[in-house]
Structure formats: structure tokens, C-alpha cells
Amino acid sequence: MAKKIVFTYNDTEYVLEYTRKAIERMEADGFVVDEIAKKPMTMLPKMFKYAFLANHSELSISKIEEILSLFTDKAGMIEQLSVMYGEAVNTLFGEPVKNAIQWKKVA
């Protein structure tokens, strides 16, 4: 998962990214990717919050909300988070390099 968001806030560097586990938690909590365009006021904060799980899970929701409120270009932010989300989901479908198991369809 190459795409990340990096920023500094109060002299602390933050690296936001999605992992498969973060995506699983998002989905378990009711996140539906198709709702991003329909509900940006709901989805952007959720996407932002879950991007902290991989590297900054100890951060409080109130601190995450505070950080989000200070960002400029929130439209660009939701676009980048969407790309990151897509990349994380696509890792599920990547081909294993080592010890790959071949399968075949039998009629």
C-alpha cells in the first residue's frame, strides 16, 4: 500500500494509511464506499478517522476531529482517502508470490 498522507501537527508527524484490518473495521462499523459521494459530511470524517488506525490508533476521536477541522482542501482529502481505500482493497485480489495455490473450476 504505497499511498499515504503525511503531515505534522503540534510537532508530531502523522502517517495516515489504510490496512486490510482498518478496512475490515470500517466495513464492520457500517462504512459503505458507495456512500462517499452521497454523504460526504458523514463519510469524510469516518474515512479520516480510520486512516489513523495503522499508525496512530491511540489518538482520541476528539483529537482526530480537531486535526481534520484544520485541514485545507477537504475535497482533495476525500479524493486521496478514496484512492488509498481502493489500494488497500485491491491488495486482497493481488497474486501471492510465494507458495501460490492454483485452483480450477470443475463442471
C-alpha positions as CSV (number, residue, x, y, z in Angstrom):
1,M,0.0,0.0,0.0
2,A,2.0,2.9,-1.3
3,K,-0.4,5.8,-1.0
4,K,-0.2,7.6,2.3
5,I,-1.0,11.1,3.7
6,V,1.8,12.6,5.8
7,F,1.5,15.8,7.9
8,T,2.9,17.4,11.0
9,Y,0.7,18.7,13.8
10,N,2.0,20.1,17.1
11,D,5.5,18.9,16.3
12,T,4.3,15.3,15.7
13,E,4.5,13.6,12.3
14,Y,1.4,11.6,11.3
15,V,1.3,9.0,8.6
16,L,-2.2,8.1,7.5
17,E,-2.8,4.9,5.6
18,Y,-5.2,2.0,5.3
19,T,-4.5,-1.6,6.0
20,R,-6.8,-4.6,5.4
21,K,-7.6,-4.6,9.2
22,A,-8.6,-0.9,9.1
23,I,-10.8,-1.6,6.1
24,E,-12.4,-4.6,7.9
25,R,-13.1,-2.4,10.9
26,M,-14.6,0.3,8.6
27,E,-16.9,-2.2,7.0
28,A,-17.9,-3.8,10.3
29,D,-18.8,-0.4,11.6
30,G,-21.1,0.1,8.6
31,F,-18.9,2.0,6.2
32,V,-20.1,1.7,2.6
33,V,-17.8,3.1,-0.1
34,D,-20.7,3.9,-2.5
35,E,-22.0,6.4,0.0
36,I,-18.9,8.7,-0.2
37,A,-20.4,10.9,-3.0
38,K,-23.9,10.8,-1.4
39,K,-22.8,11.6,2.2
40,P,-19.5,13.4,2.2
41,M,-20.2,15.1,5.5
42,T,-20.6,11.7,7.1
43,M,-18.0,9.7,5.1
44,L,-15.0,12.1,5.1
45,P,-14.7,12.1,9.0
46,K,-15.1,8.3,9.0
47,M,-12.5,7.8,6.4
48,F,-10.2,10.2,8.1
49,K,-10.7,8.5,11.5
50,Y,-9.9,5.0,10.1
51,A,-6.8,6.2,8.3
52,F,-5.2,6.7,11.8
53,L,-5.6,3.1,12.8
54,A,-2.5,1.7,11.2
55,N,0.0,4.1,12.9
56,H,-1.8,6.2,15.4
57,S,-4.6,4.1,17.0
58,E,-4.1,5.6,20.4
59,L,-5.3,9.0,19.2
60,S,-8.7,10.1,20.6
61,I,-11.6,10.8,18.3
62,S,-11.7,14.4,19.6
63,K,-8.1,14.9,18.6
64,I,-8.7,13.4,15.2
65,E,-11.7,15.7,14.7
66,E,-9.6,18.7,15.7
67,I,-6.9,17.8,13.2
68,L,-9.5,17.3,10.4
69,S,-11.0,20.7,11.1
70,L,-7.7,22.4,10.5
71,F,-7.1,20.8,7.1
72,T,-7.4,22.8,3.9
73,D,-8.7,21.2,0.6
74,K,-11.1,18.7,2.2
75,A,-12.3,17.8,-1.3
76,G,-8.8,16.7,-2.2
77,M,-8.5,14.9,1.1
78,I,-11.6,12.8,0.4
79,E,-10.2,12.0,-3.1
80,Q,-6.9,10.9,-1.7
81,L,-8.5,8.8,1.1
82,S,-10.7,7.2,-1.6
83,V,-7.6,6.2,-3.6
84,M,-5.9,4.9,-0.5
85,Y,-9.0,2.9,0.3
86,G,-9.1,1.4,-3.2
87,E,-5.5,0.4,-3.0
88,A,-6.0,-1.4,0.3
89,V,-9.0,-3.3,-1.0
90,N,-7.1,-4.3,-4.1
91,T,-4.4,-6.0,-2.1
92,L,-7.0,-8.7,-1.3
93,F,-7.0,-9.6,-5.0
94,G,-3.3,-9.4,-5.6
95,E,-1.5,-12.6,-6.7
96,P,0.6,-14.3,-4.0
97,V,4.3,-14.5,-4.9
98,K,5.3,-17.4,-2.7
99,N,3.5,-20.7,-2.1
100,A,0.7,-19.8,-4.5
101,I,-2.1,-22.3,-4.7
102,Q,-3.6,-23.0,-8.2
103,W,-7.3,-23.8,-8.4
104,K,-9.6,-24.9,-11.3
105,K,-13.3,-24.9,-11.9
106,V,-14.8,-28.3,-12.3
107,A,-18.1,-28.7,-14.1
